[in-house]
Amino acid sequence: MQLPGDLWEIKFGPTYRHKFDNGWIAGFNVSVGSASNRPFHSMDEVTARATAFLRVPQGERNAWIFTLNYSNYSEYFAGLPVPGIDFLYSPNDNFTLVFGFPFTSLQWKPFEKLTLQINYVPVRTVIAKVTYEIFRPLRVWAGFDWDDDWYLRANRTDSGDRLFYYEKRLTGGIRFDLRHVGFEVSGGYAFDRFYFEANDYHDRNENRIDIHSGPFVIAKIDMRF
């Protein structure tokens, strides 16, 4: 397999959210796009996603979250609407747990300046982060990420194939936030990196290209108005 010279992801679509008088919140998001070396080259490179949700309060701080998700390309049940249900448990401002399917997350402040965050999305997406606030605008953090991207290479032989990229990262950084601008410098080590083109993860050893592990550095400036 030869990797394309460029890979793009373009998507657009509306999002709507409404809060009812009884406290229930409903909404939806629809997006159409293309993740490919040649976006919108044909219908085989077009992606469509839709999510509808309903949040039903359970007491003063907790809630049930019902979802219905659709994607024409997905790691599971592609082309079918997939229902989901999560329970949000938040006994106080320092602890929030969302548990169920299609995602699980935890945010916990064991004490004032320390925050722990964990997010899991089936089947192979994990984001874990611990943040310490040195003083109000200045924070340091460390984390672990395991995620992936995929693209629909134009003119592929099997229209069901996707070009996958998997990577794991150990990261750390420092962030300084003012009212309208934020500065962040981070770095770490990326490993277990590889590309493959196939229908799903079970075929990851076919048409595979392994990428050497190595360090990385990122600098970011965010503007807010």
Buried (B, 14 or more C-beta within 10 A) or exposed (E): EEEEEEBBEEEEEEEEEEEEEEEEBBBBBBBBBBBBBBBBBEEBBBBBBBBBBBBBBEEEEBBBBBBBBBBBBBBEEBEEEBEBEBEBBBEEEEBBBBBBEBBBBBBEBEEEEEBBBBBBBEEEBEBBBBBEBEEEEEBBBBBBBBBBBBBBBBEBEEEEBBBBBBBBBBBBBBBEBEEEEBBBEBBBEBEEBBBBBBEBEEBBEEBBEEBEEEEEEEEEEEEEE
